[in-house]
């Protein structure tokens, strides 16, 4: 639709750059494109996290990653996508089956000895990372 509408500026905004981590994690508008929050950016970000953990955290595959989500629309789906991306790499995943506050995720990382934790609010894909290197 954007191509048909001749919305070149909008297309460039969405496709010419990727979301970047800031002090509060990875944030962006929901929508299509590499600079927007969507299923693809969640999976790609999770894969990037795994690549980092694999290189920097011995035993990360067995230690696993804890994943939680809040009550906002889309959070559970993004958490499931992150879990699936890690499981596909053979990583042990501790996925909460209901919404949890961020401190509970941080506790789970410590309690289970995870290599990292991912907290997924709907507008933020894997954003709050708690690596225990």
Order of alpha helices (4+ residues) and beta strands (2+ residues): alpha-beta-beta-alpha-alpha-beta-alpha-beta-alpha-beta
